[in-house]
Amino acid sequence: MDYAEAGVDISLADQAKQRIRRLASRTFTRGVIGGIGSFAGLFALDKKWREPVLVSSADGVGTKLKIATATGIHSSVGGDLVNHCVNDILTLGAEPLFFLDYLAMGKMDPNIVEQIVEGMARACHSAGCALIGGETAEMPGFYAPGEYDLAGFIVGVVERASLKKTNAVKAGDLLLALPSTGLHTNGYSLARKLVFEHAGLHPESYVAEVSNKIGAELLRPHRCYWPMLKTTVARGWLSAMAHITGGGIPGNLPRVLPRGAQAEIELGTWPVPPIFSYLATLGRLERDELLRTFNMGVGMILVVPLENHRALETELKRRREKFYRIGQIRKCDPRKPQVAFTGKLPF
Amino acid sequence: MDYAEAGVDISLADQAKQRIRRLASRTFTRGVIGGIGSFAGLFALDKKWREPVLVSSADGVGTKLKIATATGIHSSVGGDLVNHCVNDILTLGAEPLFFLDYLAMGKMDPNIVEQIVEGMARACHSAGCALIGGETAEMPGFYAPGEYDLAGFIVGVVERASLKKTNAVKAGDLLLALPSTGLHTNGYSLARKLVFEHAGLHPESYVAEVSNKIGAELLRPHRCYWPMLKTTVARGWLSAMAHITGGGIPGNLPRVLPRGAQAEIELGTWPVPPIFSYLATLGRLERDELLRTFNMGVGMILVVPLENHRALETELKRRREKFYRIGQIRKCDPRKPQVAFTGKLPF
C-alpha cells in the first residue's frame, strides 16, 4: 500500500507543477521576486504608491465548471475566474497586482490542469496581473472523475486618496451599462437544470434561438472590463462601479449605493442577449426572478456624475466600446428597495 | 421554476453571510478599511514598511475535510487552513496581514458555515490576521450532501532587506525540528483508506495504540508556529525555515536548500507520535513512503547557523517550547538527493 494506491500520484502532480511553472512565469511583471515553488509568492510593491491600500477578492467559477467538464473544453474557465476577480477589485479603482488559484480534482490530469492554467495565465497577462502561486490538490473521492473545483484570489492596489466612498453616489448620477458576453459566471445551476434536464439537450445540441451549440453558448467568457476602464478610473470620472454577478442587478448595485439613494432603471434600454430570453421561455421565469439570477446582458454598471457623462461617453465612443444609458440615481425613502425597475424586458 | 428549485437558496446564503460578517469583524486589525460586503476587501498597508514585499499563499485542507464531515465536527478545519497558510508565509519571515477563504458546498447550511468560519476567525485572531473576505458558493450537484471544499488565501508582508535568500543556508547549519500535533493537513487520502477501508473503523472507534477515538485523532489541529517564532524571525536568527506539508520532509526541506547542500537527518532524534506508527503498521508502509507522505511528527524545520543555535535554544527553552536537534547541513555532490536520512524510525 502506498500513496499512489490511495489515489494520490505525486509524480503526476510534479508533472502538472512543471507545466504550471512555465505558464505562470510568462505572466510575471516587474514586482515579482523569485519563481514558483517556494512556500509563498513574493511581490514587491512599487515605490510609486504613497498610501497603498491593498484590495483583494476571492471568487469561484461556480457550476459553469460542469459545462467545461461536459464539453471537454477547459481553456476558458481559468479566464472566467481571473476576469471575475479583476472586475471585482476594479469596482474599487484598484490596479491588479497578482493572482493565486486553488484547483482541486479527484484524479490529477496534467492535460486538464495545463488547459485551465493556460486560460488563467492568458487572462492574467492581459490584465497585467502576475500569476504568482496557487494550490493544486488531488482529492480522491471528493470529485467525480474529470471534475474539479477552481477558485481564485486576487490582490490589487489603489491610492488611499482615490478610494471612492459609496456616498460619493448622489441623486442625478447616470447609470451606464457595459454589456456582458452572456451569463459570465452566474446562474449556471438554474441554466443547466433548464437546458440539460428540462429541455433534455446535450452540450452539442444546436439551439436556433441562440444560433449556437448550447455548450459553447454557455461557455462564453466572463468579460474583463479593466483594460477598457483603467484610464476612466485613473481620471476619477466615476462615482461608483458595480460588477453584476450572483444576485444580478438588484443584488449588486445596492452595494455601492448610500442609504436613501435609489437606482431607477428602465428595462428595454439595453439589448438582452438571446440566451436570456431562451432561458426565460424554457423555465417560464418571471421578470424579477430573471433579474435576481442573471446579469441579463449587463456585466458592469458605471455610476457617472452628470458633469462627467459627456466626457466619458465621448471617450467610450472613441474606443468603440458599447454602452447603454439605463437609468439614474434619485433620492428615496430609505425603507424602499434601492433598485426600482420600470418598463419591460425586450422580449 | 426558480433559482431555489434549482438548488440555490439565496435567502439561506444571506443568512450565512450575516453570520460570517459578524465573526469576521472580530478579527479586524488596524489596517482594515470598511466592512465585509463590498466587492473586495480593503487593507491599508502601515507606513512603517520601507520596502514592503507582499508574501502570499493559497492552500486547501485536502481530504481531512472528509473527517470533519464524518464526525460532524466543523470547528477545527477552518483553523487548520489558516494555520497552514500562516506557516507557509512565515517561512519567508512574513507577518500575516489578511486572509480570504473560498467555501463551496452542495447545499448551503448556515450552521456548518458558521462552525467553519468560527474556526477560521479564531485562528486569524490568534495570528493577528484579519479575515477580510471570501466566497461562499452553493454548488448543487458538485458536492455530496453535507460535504464541502474549503480553500484559503493569505497575504503577509516582509521588509525586502530581511528577505532571506535560500543560499543563506550553509554547511554546518543545524536543523531543529518543531513538533507537529499529528497529520496536520497532509496524507489524509492514505490515512482514510487505511483506517476506514482496510481496518474498517468508524470515526467513533477507539484505537488503543493512539489512546483516542480515530476521528478525533485525525482531526487534531494543524499547529500555527507564528506566535512562537515571530521574535526569532525578527531577530534574524535563522538561515531558513521549511513548513513540512504534502511530500513530507524530503518534499519540503529541499525548497530552502541551495544547490550542493544536503540535509543529513538522523531518524530517532525526535519522538514520532503514535498515529504514525499505527498507520505504518496498518498499511505495512516502508520508511521512505512514510517520510514522503506524512510529516512524521515534524511540523516545521528551522535551519540555524551554528553561531545562533545557543541563543535560539535558550529562548525556546525559556518559552517551554519543545524542539529537537535532528541533523545538520553539509556540502554534497549536486547530483545527490538533498535530504539524506540515517538511523531508523523509533518503532
Interface residues (C-beta under 8 A of the other chain):
Chain A: M1 D2 Y3 E5 A6 G7 V8 I10 I33 G37 S38 F39 A40 G41 L42 F43 A44 L45 K47 E51 P52 V53 L54 V55 S56 S57 A58 D59 G60 G62 T63 L65 K66 D88 I89 T91 L92 A94 L97 F98 L100 D101 Y102 A104 I132 G133 G134 E135 A137 E138 M139 P140 G141 F142 E147 D149 A151 F153 V155 G156 R160 L163 G187 S189 L190 R192 K193 L194 H198 A242 H243 G247 G251 R255 G283 R284 L285 E286 E289 R292 T293
Chain B: M1 D2 Y3 E5 A6 G7 V8 I10 I33 G37 S38 F39 A40 G41 L42 F43 A44 L45 K47 E51 P52 V53 L54 V55 S56 S57 A58 D59 G60 G62 T63 L65 K66 D88 I89 T91 L92 A94 L97 F98 L100 D101 Y102 A104 I132 G133 G134 E135 A137 E138 M139 P140 G141 F142 E147 D149 A151 F153 V155 G156 R160 L163 G187 S189 L190 R192 K193 L194 H198 A242 H243 G247 G251 R255 G283 R284 L285 E286 E289 R292 T293
